[in-house]
C-alpha cells in the first residue's frame, strides 16, 4: 500500500515544525556569504543608509519580530485556555495540540508567565 505511506509522509511533512528551519538555516548561511561577497565586489548601498542607519533598521525588525512571536504564543495560550473550558481534553489533544513541539512551547510560555507573576 504505497498510497498509505505517501499519505502518512505528506501528513507528517505538513504537521512538523522542524522542516522549514532545517532547510532555511543552511540556505541562509549560504546566501549570506554570497551576498556579502557580492556587496564587497559591487559596493552596494541600500537607500544610502550609513552603518548606524542600517543598525537602527535591523533593531526595528528584530523588535517587530519578537513582538509578533510574543503575540502569537499569547494567542495560542488563550485559544488553549478557552478550548479547555468548552471542549473535552480529547478534542483539545486531537485538534489543537497535534504537534508535541507546539505543546512544549505553550507549556514553557505558561510556566514562564506563572513564574513572573509569582515574583
PDB file as gemmi writes it, atoms N, CA and C in Angstrom:
CRYST1    1.000    1.000    1.000  90.00  90.00  90.00 P 1                      
ATOM      1  N   UNK A   1       0.834  -1.183   0.000  1.00  0.00           N  
ATOM      2  CA  UNK A   1       0.000   0.000   0.000  1.00  0.00           C  
ATOM      3  C   UNK A   1       0.876   1.243   0.000  1.00  0.00           C  
ATOM      4  N   UNK A   2       1.381   1.567  -1.136  1.00  0.00           N  
ATOM      5  CA  UNK A   2       2.266   2.711  -1.263  1.00  0.00           C  
ATOM      6  C   UNK A   2       1.532   4.028  -1.024  1.00  0.00           C  
ATOM      7  N   UNK A   3       0.247   4.117  -1.406  1.00  0.00           N  
ATOM      8  CA  UNK A   3      -0.502   5.357  -1.216  1.00  0.00           C  
ATOM      9  C   UNK A   3      -0.642   5.697   0.257  1.00  0.00           C  
ATOM     10  N   UNK A   4      -0.755   4.679   1.112  1.00  0.00           N  
ATOM     11  CA  UNK A   4      -0.865   4.899   2.552  1.00  0.00           C  
ATOM     12  C   UNK A   4       0.430   5.489   3.100  1.00  0.00           C  
ATOM     13  N   UNK A   5       1.543   4.982   2.640  1.00  0.00           N  
ATOM     14  CA  UNK A   5       2.832   5.511   3.084  1.00  0.00           C  
ATOM     15  C   UNK A   5       3.044   6.933   2.589  1.00  0.00           C  
ATOM     16  N   UNK A   6       2.640   7.206   1.365  1.00  0.00           N  
ATOM     17  CA  UNK A   6       2.758   8.564   0.821  1.00  0.00           C  
ATOM     18  C   UNK A   6       1.878   9.522   1.611  1.00  0.00           C  
ATOM     19  N   UNK A   7       0.667   9.103   1.937  1.00  0.00           N  
ATOM     20  CA  UNK A   7      -0.234   9.948   2.715  1.00  0.00           C  
ATOM     21  C   UNK A   7       0.346  10.244   4.095  1.00  0.00           C  
ATOM     22  N   UNK A   8       0.868   9.235   4.752  1.00  0.00           N  
ATOM     23  CA  UNK A   8       1.473   9.441   6.072  1.00  0.00           C  
ATOM     24  C   UNK A   8       2.673  10.370   6.005  1.00  0.00           C  
ATOM     25  N   UNK A   9       3.493  10.186   4.985  1.00  0.00           N  
ATOM     26  CA  UNK A   9       4.674  11.034   4.836  1.00  0.00           C  
ATOM     27  C   UNK A   9       4.272  12.488   4.580  1.00  0.00           C  
ATOM     28  N   UNK A  10       3.307  12.702   3.690  1.00  0.00           N  
ATOM     29  CA  UNK A  10       2.848  14.068   3.409  1.00  0.00           C  
ATOM     30  C   UNK A  10       2.198  14.695   4.631  1.00  0.00           C  
ATOM     31  N   UNK A  11       1.439  13.922   5.370  1.00  0.00           N  
ATOM     32  CA  UNK A  11       0.818  14.427   6.587  1.00  0.00           C  
ATOM     33  C   UNK A  11       1.870  14.802   7.620  1.00  0.00           C  
ATOM     34  N   UNK A  12       2.899  13.981   7.734  1.00  0.00           N  
ATOM     35  CA  UNK A  12       3.986  14.279   8.660  1.00  0.00           C  
ATOM     36  C   UNK A  12       4.714  15.552   8.255  1.00  0.00           C  
ATOM     37  N   UNK A  13       4.972  15.722   6.962  1.00  0.00           N  
ATOM     38  CA  UNK A  13       5.658  16.924   6.497  1.00  0.00           C  
ATOM     39  C   UNK A  13       4.833  18.182   6.757  1.00  0.00           C  
ATOM     40  N   UNK A  14       3.524  18.098   6.590  1.00  0.00           N  
ATOM     41  CA  UNK A  14       2.663  19.252   6.832  1.00  0.00           C  
ATOM     42  C   UNK A  14       2.576  19.617   8.307  1.00  0.00           C  
ATOM     43  N   UNK A  15       2.645  18.641   9.186  1.00  0.00           N  
ATOM     44  CA  UNK A  15       2.428  18.913  10.604  1.00  0.00           C  
ATOM     45  C   UNK A  15       3.711  19.147  11.391  1.00  0.00           C  
ATOM     46  N   UNK A  16       4.864  18.852  10.826  1.00  0.00           N  
ATOM     47  CA  UNK A  16       6.096  19.018  11.598  1.00  0.00           C  
ATOM     48  C   UNK A  16       6.615  20.442  11.475  1.00  0.00           C  
ATOM     49  N   UNK A  17       7.161  20.933  12.562  1.00  0.00           N  
ATOM     50  CA  UNK A  17       7.658  22.306  12.621  1.00  0.00           C  
ATOM     51  C   UNK A  17       9.150  22.417  12.359  1.00  0.00           C  
ATOM     52  N   UNK A  18       9.864  21.336  12.307  1.00  0.00           N  
ATOM     53  CA  UNK A  18      11.317  21.407  12.191  1.00  0.00           C  
ATOM     54  C   UNK A  18      11.802  21.442  10.752  1.00  0.00           C  
ATOM     55  N   UNK A  19      10.959  21.127   9.786  1.00  0.00           N  
ATOM     56  CA  UNK A  19      11.417  21.013   8.402  1.00  0.00           C  
ATOM     57  C   UNK A  19      11.797  22.364   7.808  1.00  0.00           C  
ATOM     58  N   UNK A  20      10.987  23.383   8.021  1.00  0.00           N  
ATOM     59  CA  UNK A  20      11.289  24.702   7.459  1.00  0.00           C  
ATOM     60  C   UNK A  20      12.603  25.259   8.020  1.00  0.00           C  
ATOM     61  N   UNK A  21      12.830  25.259   9.350  1.00  0.00           N  
ATOM     62  CA  UNK A  21      14.134  25.729   9.827  1.00  0.00           C  
ATOM     63  C   UNK A  21      15.296  24.852   9.354  1.00  0.00           C  
ATOM     64  N   UNK A  22      15.042  23.559   9.205  1.00  0.00           N  
ATOM     65  CA  UNK A  22      16.089  22.639   8.755  1.00  0.00           C  
ATOM     66  C   UNK A  22      16.563  23.000   7.348  1.00  0.00           C  
ATOM     67  N   UNK A  23      15.662  23.478   6.512  1.00  0.00           N  
ATOM     68  CA  UNK A  23      16.021  23.898   5.160  1.00  0.00           C  
ATOM     69  C   UNK A  23      16.487  25.350   5.149  1.00  0.00           C  
ATOM     70  N   UNK A  24      15.842  26.206   5.938  1.00  0.00           N  
ATOM     71  CA  UNK A  24      16.109  27.643   5.886  1.00  0.00           C  
ATOM     72  C   UNK A  24      17.463  28.021   6.466  1.00  0.00           C  
ATOM     73  N   UNK A  25      17.910  27.359   7.507  1.00  0.00           N  
ATOM     74  CA  UNK A  25      19.174  27.758   8.150  1.00  0.00           C  
ATOM     75  C   UNK A  25      20.369  27.524   7.228  1.00  0.00           C  
ATOM     76  N   UNK A  26      20.552  26.346   6.634  1.00  0.00           N  
ATOM     77  CA  UNK A  26      21.675  26.208   5.697  1.00  0.00           C  
ATOM     78  C   UNK A  26      21.558  27.133   4.484  1.00  0.00           C  
ATOM     79  N   UNK A  27      20.333  27.320   3.990  1.00  0.00           N  
ATOM     80  CA  UNK A  27      20.130  28.230   2.868  1.00  0.00           C  
ATOM     81  C   UNK A  27      20.527  29.657   3.239  1.00  0.00           C  
ATOM     82  N   UNK A  28      20.173  30.083   4.434  1.00  0.00           N  
ATOM     83  CA  UNK A  28      20.544  31.422   4.900  1.00  0.00           C  
ATOM     84  C   UNK A  28      22.048  31.559   5.035  1.00  0.00           C  
ATOM     85  N   UNK A  29      22.712  30.536   5.538  1.00  0.00           N  
ATOM     86  CA  UNK A  29      24.163  30.597   5.690  1.00  0.00           C  
ATOM     87  C   UNK A  29      24.850  30.744   4.337  1.00  0.00           C  
ATOM     88  N   UNK A  30      24.384  30.020   3.349  1.00  0.00           N  
ATOM     89  CA  UNK A  30      24.977  30.109   2.012  1.00  0.00           C  
ATOM     90  C   UNK A  30      24.671  31.465   1.376  1.00  0.00           C  
ATOM     91  N   UNK A  31      23.412  31.886   1.434  1.00  0.00           N  
ATOM     92  CA  UNK A  31      23.027  33.151   0.806  1.00  0.00           C  
ATOM     93  C   UNK A  31      23.685  34.359   1.459  1.00  0.00           C  
ATOM     94  N   UNK A  32      23.870  34.322   2.775  1.00  0.00           N  
ATOM     95  CA  UNK A  32      24.523  35.463   3.425  1.00  0.00           C  
ATOM     96  C   UNK A  32      25.974  35.593   2.982  1.00  0.00           C  
ATOM     97  N   UNK A  33      26.663  34.485   2.833  1.00  0.00           N  
ATOM     98  CA  UNK A  33      28.052  34.545   2.341  1.00  0.00           C  
ATOM     99  C   UNK A  33      28.116  35.066   0.911  1.00  0.00           C  
ATOM    100  N   UNK A  34      27.202  34.588   0.064  1.00  0.00           N  
ATOM    101  CA  UNK A  34      27.179  35.034  -1.327  1.00  0.00           C  
ATOM    102  C   UNK A  34      26.882  36.531  -1.400  1.00  0.00           C  
ATOM    103  N   UNK A  35      25.906  36.995  -0.630  1.00  0.00           N  
ATOM    104  CA  UNK A  35      25.558  38.415  -0.660  1.00  0.00           C  
ATOM    105  C   UNK A  35      26.660  39.290  -0.072  1.00  0.00           C  
ATOM    106  N   UNK A  36      27.365  38.814   0.938  1.00  0.00           N  
ATOM    107  CA  UNK A  36      28.481  39.584   1.484  1.00  0.00           C  
ATOM    108  C   UNK A  36      29.588  39.749   0.444  1.00  0.00           C  
ATOM    109  N   UNK A  37      29.880  38.690  -0.286  1.00  0.00           N  
ATOM    110  CA  UNK A  37      30.911  38.792  -1.330  1.00  0.00           C  
ATOM    111  C   UNK A  37      30.459  39.687  -2.472  1.00  0.00           C  
ATOM    112  N   UNK A  38      29.182  39.582  -2.848  1.00  0.00           N  
ATOM    113  CA  UNK A  38      28.668  40.458  -3.895  1.00  0.00           C  
ATOM    114  C   UNK A  38      28.689  41.919  -3.449  1.00  0.00           C  
ATOM    115  N   UNK A  39      28.393  42.157  -2.176  1.00  0.00           N  
ATOM    116  CA  UNK A  39      28.417  43.522  -1.653  1.00  0.00           C  
ATOM    117  C   UNK A  39      29.831  44.079  -1.678  1.00  0.00           C  
ATOM    118  N   UNK A  40      30.803  43.255  -1.321  1.00  0.00           N  
ATOM    119  CA  UNK A  40      32.190  43.711  -1.344  1.00  0.00           C  
ATOM    120  C   UNK A  40      32.649  44.005  -2.774  1.00  0.00           C  
ATOM    121  N   UNK A  41      32.218  43.198  -3.723  1.00  0.00           N  
ATOM    122  CA  UNK A  41      32.620  43.416  -5.123  1.00  0.00           C  
ATOM    123  C   UNK A  41      31.903  44.599  -5.763  1.00  0.00           C  
ATOM    124  N   UNK A  42      30.613  44.734  -5.508  1.00  0.00           N  
ATOM    125  CA  UNK A  42      29.819  45.739  -6.197  1.00  0.00           C  
ATOM    126  C   UNK A  42      29.682  47.059  -5.438  1.00  0.00           C  
ATOM    127  N   UNK A  43      29.907  47.047  -4.136  1.00  0.00           N  
ATOM    128  CA  UNK A  43      29.796  48.267  -3.344  1.00  0.00           C  
ATOM    129  C   UNK A  43      28.371  48.791  -3.265  1.00  0.00           C  
ATOM    130  N   UNK A  44      27.421  47.901  -3.061  1.00  0.00           N  
ATOM    131  CA  UNK A  44      26.013  48.297  -2.987  1.00  0.00           C  
ATOM    132  C   UNK A  44      25.766  49.204  -1.794  1.00  0.00           C  
ATOM    133  N   UNK A  45      24.842  50.118  -1.952  1.00  0.00           N  
ATOM    134  CA  UNK A  45      24.313  50.892  -0.827  1.00  0.00           C  
ATOM    135  C   UNK A  45      22.802  50.853  -0.937  1.00  0.00           C  
ATOM    136  N   UNK A  46      22.157  50.383   0.079  1.00  0.00           N  
ATOM    137  CA  UNK A  46      20.710  50.268   0.078  1.00  0.00           C  
ATOM    138  C   UNK A  46      20.111  51.563   0.596  1.00  0.00           C  
ATOM    139  N   UNK A  47      19.544  52.341  -0.266  1.00  0.00           N  
ATOM    140  CA  UNK A  47      18.889  53.604   0.059  1.00  0.00           C  
ATOM    141  C   UNK A  47      19.825  54.595   0.741  1.00  0.00           C  
ATOM    142  N   UNK A  48      21.103  54.411   0.606  1.00  0.00           N  
ATOM    143  CA  UNK A  48      22.074  55.357   1.136  1.00  0.00           C  
ATOM    144  C   UNK A  48      22.199  55.369   2.647  1.00  0.00           C  
ATOM    145  N   UNK A  49      21.847  54.276   3.317  1.00  0.00           N  
ATOM    146  CA  UNK A  49      21.950  54.238   4.775  1.00  0.00           C  
ATOM    147  C   UNK A  49      23.395  54.105   5.214  1.00  0.00           C  
ATOM    148  N   UNK A  50      23.714  54.758   6.320  1.00  0.00           N  
ATOM    149  CA  UNK A  50      25.034  54.563   6.921  1.00  0.00           C  
ATOM    150  C   UNK A  50      24.968  53.329   7.815  1.00  0.00           C  
ATOM    151  N   UNK A  51      26.048  53.042   8.489  1.00  0.00           N  
ATOM    152  CA  UNK A  51      26.084  51.872   9.378  1.00  0.00           C  
ATOM    153  C   UNK A  51      25.090  52.045  10.520  1.00  0.00           C  
ATOM    154  N   UNK A  52      25.015  53.233  11.094  1.00  0.00           N  
ATOM    155  CA  UNK A  52      24.076  53.443  12.204  1.00  0.00           C  
ATOM    156  C   UNK A  52      22.623  53.365  11.728  1.00  0.00           C  
ATOM    157  N   UNK A  53      22.352  53.845  10.521  1.00  0.00           N  
ATOM    158  CA  UNK A  53      21.003  53.734   9.979  1.00  0.00           C  
ATOM    159  C   UNK A  53      20.609  52.293   9.730  1.00  0.00           C  
ATOM    160  N   UNK A  54      21.539  51.505   9.196  1.00  0.00           N  
ATOM    161  CA  UNK A  54      21.263  50.088   8.966  1.00  0.00           C  
ATOM    162  C   UNK A  54      21.057  49.355  10.283  1.00  0.00           C  
ATOM    163  N   UNK A  55      21.832  49.710  11.313  1.00  0.00           N  
ATOM    164  CA  UNK A  55      21.655  49.086  12.627  1.00  0.00           C  
ATOM    165  C   UNK A  55      20.300  49.445  13.226  1.00  0.00           C  
ATOM    166  N   UNK A  56      19.857  50.674  13.029  1.00  0.00           N  
ATOM    167  CA  UNK A  56      18.545  51.081  13.544  1.00  0.00           C  
ATOM    168  C   UNK A  56      17.428  50.306  12.862  1.00  0.00           C  
ATOM    169  N   UNK A  57      17.537  50.117  11.560  1.00  0.00           N  
ATOM    170  CA  UNK A  57      16.521  49.334  10.843  1.00  0.00           C  
ATOM    171  C   UNK A  57      16.549  47.885  11.311  1.00  0.00           C  
ATOM    172  N   UNK A  58      17.739  47.333  11.493  1.00  0.00           N  
ATOM    173  CA  UNK A  58      17.862  45.957  11.969  1.00  0.00           C  
ATOM    174  C   UNK A  58      17.231  45.806  13.349  1.00  0.00           C  
ATOM    175  N   UNK A  59      17.466  46.758  14.247  1.00  0.00           N  
ATOM    176  CA  UNK A  59      16.878  46.692  15.586  1.00  0.00           C  
ATOM    177  C   UNK A  59      15.357  46.791  15.524  1.00  0.00           C  
ATOM    178  N   UNK A  60      14.838  47.605  14.605  1.00  0.00           N  
ATOM    179  CA  UNK A  60      13.382  47.710  14.458  1.00  0.00           C  
ATOM    180  C   UNK A  60      12.792  46.396  13.959  1.00  0.00           C  
ATOM    181  N   UNK A  61      13.466  45.743  13.032  1.00  0.00           N  
ATOM    182  CA  UNK A  61      12.971  44.463  12.511  1.00  0.00           C  
ATOM    183  C   UNK A  61      13.005  43.397  13.602  1.00  0.00           C  
ATOM    184  N   UNK A  62      14.070  43.367  14.383  1.00  0.00           N  
ATOM    185  CA  UNK A  62      14.167  42.390  15.474  1.00  0.00           C  
ATOM    186  C   UNK A  62      13.074  42.636  16.504  1.00  0.00           C  
ATOM    187  N   UNK A  63      12.844  43.881  16.848  1.00  0.00           N  
ATOM    188  CA  UNK A  63      11.799  44.211  17.815  1.00  0.00           C  
ATOM    189  C   UNK A  63      10.423  43.804  17.298  1.00  0.00           C  
ATOM    190  N   UNK A  64      10.148  44.089  16.036  1.00  0.00           N  
ATOM    191  CA  UNK A  64       8.853  43.713  15.460  1.00  0.00           C  
ATOM    192  C   UNK A  64       8.689  42.199  15.415  1.00  0.00           C  
ATOM    193  N   UNK A  65       9.753  41.480  15.112  1.00  0.00           N  
ATOM    194  CA  UNK A  65       9.685  40.019  15.061  1.00  0.00           C  
ATOM    195  C   UNK A  65       9.419  39.433  16.444  1.00  0.00           C  
ATOM    196  N   UNK A  66      10.111  39.923  17.448  1.00  0.00           N  
ATOM    197  CA  UNK A  66       9.882  39.424  18.808  1.00  0.00           C  
ATOM    198  C   UNK A  66       8.475  39.760  19.290  1.00  0.00           C  
ATOM    199  N   UNK A  67       7.971  40.926  18.938  1.00  0.00           N  
ATOM    200  CA  UNK A  67       6.603  41.294  19.297  1.00  0.00           C  
ATOM    201  C   UNK A  67       5.613  40.345  18.648  1.00  0.00           C  
ATOM    202  N   UNK A  68       5.837  40.019  17.389  1.00  0.00           N  
ATOM    203  CA  UNK A  68       4.956  39.086  16.681  1.00  0.00           C  
ATOM    204  C   UNK A  68       4.979  37.703  17.332  1.00  0.00           C  
ATOM    205  N   UNK A  69       6.157  37.240  17.730  1.00  0.00           N  
ATOM    206  CA  UNK A  69       6.267  35.920  18.368  1.00  0.00           C  
ATOM    207  C   UNK A  69       5.520  35.904  19.694  1.00  0.00           C  
ATOM    208  N   UNK A  70       5.692  36.943  20.495  1.00  0.00           N  
ATOM    209  CA  UNK A  70       5.006  37.009  21.788  1.00  0.00           C  
ATOM    210  C   UNK A  70       3.492  37.059  21.584  1.00  0.00           C  
ATOM    211  N   UNK A  71       3.041  37.846  20.619  1.00  0.00           N  
ATOM    212  CA  UNK A  71       1.607  37.932  20.329  1.00  0.00           C  
ATOM    213  C   UNK A  71       1.060  36.578  19.870  1.00  0.00           C  
ATOM    214  N   UNK A  72       1.803  35.887  19.028  1.00  0.00           N  
ATOM    215  CA  UNK A  72       1.345  34.599  18.511  1.00  0.00           C  
ATOM    216  C   UNK A  72       1.226  33.565  19.623  1.00  0.00           C  
ATOM    217  N   UNK A  73       2.243  33.454  20.462  1.00  0.00           N  
ATOM    218  CA  UNK A  73       2.172  32.463  21.534  1.00  0.00           C  
ATOM    219  C   UNK A  73       1.151  32.855  22.594  1.00  0.00           C  
ATOM    220  N   UNK A  74       0.974  34.147  22.822  1.00  0.00           N  
ATOM    221  CA  UNK A  74      -0.082  34.581  23.735  1.00  0.00           C  
ATOM    222  C   UNK A  74      -1.454  34.199  23.212  1.00  0.00           C  
ATOM    223  N   UNK A  75      -1.669  34.390  21.915  1.00  0.00           N  
ATOM    224  CA  UNK A  75      -2.941  33.997  21.305  1.00  0.00           C  
ATOM    225  C   UNK A  75      -3.141  32.487  21.379  1.00  0.00           C  
ATOM    226  N   UNK A  76      -2.072  31.735  21.195  1.00  0.00           N  
ATOM    227  CA  UNK A  76      -2.164  30.280  21.296  1.00  0.00           C  
ATOM    228  C   UNK A  76      -2.558  29.855  22.705  1.00  0.00           C  
ATOM    229  N   UNK A  77      -1.984  30.492  23.700  1.00  0.00           N  
ATOM    230  CA  UNK A  77      -2.347  30.163  25.083  1.00  0.00           C  
ATOM    231  C   UNK A  77      -3.804  30.502  25.369  1.00  0.00           C  
ATOM    232  N   UNK A  78      -4.273  31.637  24.882  1.00  0.00           N  
ATOM    233  CA  UNK A  78      -5.674  31.998  25.083  1.00  0.00           C  
ATOM    234  C   UNK A  78      -6.584  30.991  24.392  1.00  0.00           C  
ATOM    235  N   UNK A  79      -6.225  30.582  23.179  1.00  0.00           N  
ATOM    236  CA  UNK A  79      -7.042  29.604  22.455  1.00  0.00           C  
ATOM    237  C   UNK A  79      -7.108  28.283  23.204  1.00  0.00           C  
ATOM    238  N   UNK A  80      -5.999  27.846  23.758  1.00  0.00           N  
ATOM    239  CA  UNK A  80      -5.986  26.588  24.511  1.00  0.00           C  
ATOM    240  C   UNK A  80      -6.809  26.717  25.787  1.00  0.00           C  
ATOM    241  N   UNK A  81      -6.708  27.856  26.467  1.00  0.00           N  
ATOM    242  CA  UNK A  81      -7.484  28.041  27.692  1.00  0.00           C  
ATOM    243  C   UNK A  81      -8.982  28.106  27.413  1.00  0.00           C  
ATOM    244  N   UNK A  82      -9.387  28.807  26.366  1.00  0.00           N  
ATOM    245  CA  UNK A  82     -10.805  28.869  26.011  1.00  0.00           C  
ATOM    246  C   UNK A  82     -11.307  27.489  25.601  1.00  0.00           C  
ATOM    247  N   UNK A  83     -10.507  26.775  24.824  1.00  0.00           N  
ATOM    248  CA  UNK A  83     -10.910  25.446  24.389  1.00  0.00           C  
ATOM    249  C   UNK A  83     -11.013  24.484  25.570  1.00  0.00           C  
ATOM    250  N   UNK A  84     -10.141  24.629  26.551  1.00  0.00           N  
ATOM    251  CA  UNK A  84     -10.192  23.724  27.696  1.00  0.00           C  
ATOM    252  C   UNK A  84     -11.452  23.943  28.527  1.00  0.00           C  
ATOM    253  N   UNK A  85     -12.011  25.128  28.488  1.00  0.00           N  
ATOM    254  CA  UNK A  85     -13.248  25.376  29.218  1.00  0.00           C  
ATOM    255  C   UNK A  85     -14.483  24.908  28.470  1.00  0.00           C  
ATOM    256  N   UNK A  86     -14.377  24.759  27.162  1.00  0.00           N  
ATOM    257  CA  UNK A  86     -15.552  24.429  26.366  1.00  0.00           C  
ATOM    258  C   UNK A  86     -15.524  23.028  25.773  1.00  0.00           C  
ATOM    259  N   UNK A  87     -14.346  22.446  25.630  1.00  0.00           N  
ATOM    260  CA  UNK A  87     -14.234  21.155  24.961  1.00  0.00           C  
ATOM    261  C   UNK A  87     -13.656  20.115  25.905  1.00  0.00           C  
ATOM    262  N   UNK A  88     -13.762  18.862  25.515  1.00  0.00           N  
ATOM    263  CA  UNK A  88     -13.171  17.795  26.315  1.00  0.00           C  
ATOM    264  C   UNK A  88     -11.676  17.717  26.017  1.00  0.00           C  
ATOM    265  N   UNK A  89     -10.904  17.148  26.913  1.00  0.00           N  
ATOM    266  CA  UNK A  89      -9.460  17.038  26.673  1.00  0.00           C  
ATOM    267  C   UNK A  89      -9.107  16.243  25.422  1.00  0.00           C  
ATOM    268  N   UNK A  90      -9.926  15.276  25.032  1.00  0.00           N  
ATOM    269  CA  UNK A  90      -9.625  14.502  23.828  1.00  0.00           C  
ATOM    270  C   UNK A  90      -9.683  15.374  22.579  1.00  0.00           C  
ATOM    271  N   UNK A  91     -10.660  16.242  22.511  1.00  0.00           N  
ATOM    272  CA  UNK A  91     -10.778  17.117  21.343  1.00  0.00           C  
ATOM    273  C   UNK A  91      -9.626  18.112  21.308  1.00  0.00           C  
ATOM    274  N   UNK A  92      -9.258  18.641  22.454  1.00  0.00           N  
ATOM    275  CA  UNK A  92      -8.133  19.575  22.504  1.00  0.00           C  
ATOM    276  C   UNK A  92      -6.862  18.885  22.037  1.00  0.00           C  
ATOM    277  N   UNK A  93      -6.661  17.673  22.499  1.00  0.00           N  
ATOM    278  CA  UNK A  93      -5.438  16.951  22.128  1.00  0.00           C  
ATOM    279  C   UNK A  93      -5.396  16.633  20.645  1.00  0.00           C  
ATOM    280  N   UNK A  94      -6.534  16.314  20.069  1.00  0.00           N  
ATOM    281  CA  UNK A  94      -6.511  15.936  18.656  1.00  0.00           C  
ATOM    282  C   UNK A  94      -6.554  17.134  17.715  1.00  0.00           C  
ATOM    283  N   UNK A  95      -7.168  18.230  18.114  1.00  0.00           N  
ATOM    284  CA  UNK A  95      -7.300  19.369  17.210  1.00  0.00           C  
ATOM    285  C   UNK A  95      -6.197  20.403  17.431  1.00  0.00           C  
ATOM    286  N   UNK A  96      -6.023  20.870  18.635  1.00  0.00           N  
ATOM    287  CA  UNK A  96      -5.108  21.982  18.888  1.00  0.00           C  
ATOM    288  C   UNK A  96      -3.662  21.554  19.103  1.00  0.00           C  
ATOM    289  N   UNK A  97      -3.459  20.412  19.695  1.00  0.00           N  
ATOM    290  CA  UNK A  97      -2.114  20.047  20.127  1.00  0.00           C  
ATOM    291  C   UNK A  97      -1.596  18.813  19.400  1.00  0.00           C  
ATOM    292  N   UNK A  98      -1.710  18.775  18.092  1.00  0.00           N  
ATOM    293  CA  UNK A  98      -1.248  17.619  17.328  1.00  0.00           C  
ATOM    294  C   UNK A  98       0.256  17.481  17.358  1.00  0.00           C  
ATOM    295  N   UNK A  99       0.943  18.583  17.438  1.00  0.00           N  
ATOM    296  CA  UNK A  99       2.390  18.545  17.401  1.00  0.00           C  
ATOM    297  C   UNK A  99       2.934  18.735  18.809  1.00  0.00           C  
ATOM    298  N   UNK A 100       3.842  17.892  19.216  1.00  0.00           N  
ATOM    299  CA  UNK A 100       4.399  17.970  20.567  1.00  0.00           C  
ATOM    300  C   UNK A 100       5.199  19.237  20.793  1.00  0.00           C  
ATOM    301  N   UNK A 101       5.828  19.759  19.743  1.00  0.00           N  
ATOM    302  CA  UNK A 101       6.622  20.970  19.879  1.00  0.00           C  
ATOM    303  C   UNK A 101       5.740  22.160  20.217  1.00  0.00           C  
ATOM    304  N   UNK A 102       4.557  22.247  19.641  1.00  0.00           N  
ATOM    305  CA  UNK A 102       3.622  23.324  19.969  1.00  0.00           C  
ATOM    306  C   UNK A 102       3.213  23.229  21.428  1.00  0.00           C  
ATOM    307  N   UNK A 103       2.946  22.034  21.890  1.00  0.00           N  
ATOM    308  CA  UNK A 103       2.599  21.834  23.291  1.00  0.00           C  
ATOM    309  C   UNK A 103       3.759  22.244  24.184  1.00  0.00           C  
ATOM    310  N   UNK A 104       4.975  21.912  23.788  1.00  0.00           N  
ATOM    311  CA  UNK A 104       6.138  22.269  24.580  1.00  0.00           C  
ATOM    312  C   UNK A 104       6.288  23.780  24.696  1.00  0.00           C  
ATOM    313  N   UNK A 105       6.109  24.505  23.570  1.00  0.00           N  
ATOM    314  CA  UNK A 105       6.184  25.963  23.606  1.00  0.00           C  
ATOM    315  C   UNK A 105       5.086  26.547  24.483  1.00  0.00           C  
ATOM    316  N   UNK A 106       3.876  26.024  24.359  1.00  0.00           N  
ATOM    317  CA  UNK A 106       2.753  26.538  25.138  1.00  0.00           C  
ATOM    318  C   UNK A 106       2.979  26.328  26.633  1.00  0.00           C  
ATOM    319  N   UNK A 107       3.441  25.140  27.007  1.00  0.00           N  
ATOM    320  CA  UNK A 107       3.694  24.862  28.419  1.00  0.00           C  
ATOM    321  C   UNK A 107       4.850  25.690  28.955  1.00  0.00           C  
ATOM    322  N   UNK A 108       5.870  25.876  28.145  1.00  0.00           N  
ATOM    323  CA  UNK A 108       7.008  26.689  28.564  1.00  0.00           C  
ATOM    324  C   UNK A 108       6.600  28.146  28.768  1.00  0.00           C  
ATOM    325  N   UNK A 109       5.805  28.677  27.839  1.00  0.00           N  
ATOM    326  CA  UNK A 109       5.345  30.063  27.967  1.00  0.00           C  
ATOM    327  C   UNK A 109       4.435  30.223  29.175  1.00  0.00           C  
ATOM    328  N   UNK A 110       3.580  29.240  29.414  1.00  0.00           N  
ATOM    329  CA  UNK A 110       2.687  29.310  30.553  1.00  0.00           C  
ATOM    330  C   UNK A 110       3.486  29.229  31.853  1.00  0.00           C  
ATOM    331  N   UNK A 111       4.520  28.399  31.883  1.00  0.00           N  
ATOM    332  CA  UNK A 111       5.347  28.273  33.079  1.00  0.00           C  
ATOM    333  C   UNK A 111       6.098  29.575  33.350  1.00  0.00           C  
ATOM    334  N   UNK A 112       6.644  30.198  32.314  1.00  0.00           N  
ATOM    335  CA  UNK A 112       7.364  31.453  32.492  1.00  0.00           C  
ATOM    336  C   UNK A 112       6.431  32.571  32.929  1.00  0.00           C  
ATOM    337  N   UNK A 113       5.219  32.575  32.374  1.00  0.00           N  
ATOM    338  CA  UNK A 113       4.252  33.599  32.768  1.00  0.00           C  
ATOM    339  C   UNK A 113       3.856  33.413  34.247  1.00  0.00           C  
ATOM    340  N   UNK A 114       3.700  32.168  34.657  1.00  0.00           N  
ATOM    341  CA  UNK A 114       3.370  31.897  36.051  1.00  0.00           C  
ATOM    342  C   UNK A 114       4.494  32.275  36.984  1.00  0.00           C  
ATOM    343  N   UNK A 115       5.741  32.035  36.577  1.00  0.00           N  
ATOM    344  CA  UNK A 115       6.899  32.399  37.401  1.00  0.00           C  
ATOM    345  C   UNK A 115       7.042  33.904  37.537  1.00  0.00           C  
ATOM    346  N   UNK A 116       6.768  34.655  36.463  1.00  0.00           N  
ATOM    347  CA  UNK A 116       6.910  36.104  36.526  1.00  0.00           C  
ATOM    348  C   UNK A 116       5.815  36.724  37.386  1.00  0.00           C  
ATOM    349  N   UNK A 117       4.627  36.103  37.457  1.00  0.00           N  
ATOM    350  CA  UNK A 117       3.563  36.615  38.293  1.00  0.00           C  
ATOM    351  C   UNK A 117       3.873  36.353  39.764  1.00  0.00           C  
ATOM    352  N   UNK A 118       4.482  35.206  40.066  1.00  0.00           N  
ATOM    353  CA  UNK A 118       4.808  34.855  41.442  1.00  0.00           C  
ATOM    354  C   UNK A 118       5.854  35.776  42.030  1.00  0.00           C  
ATOM    355  N   UNK A 119       6.737  36.294  41.212  1.00  0.00           N  
ATOM    356  CA  UNK A 119       7.834  37.108  41.742  1.00  0.00           C  
ATOM    357  C   UNK A 119       7.426  38.504  41.912  1.00  0.00           C  
TER     358      UNK A 119                                                      
END                                                                             
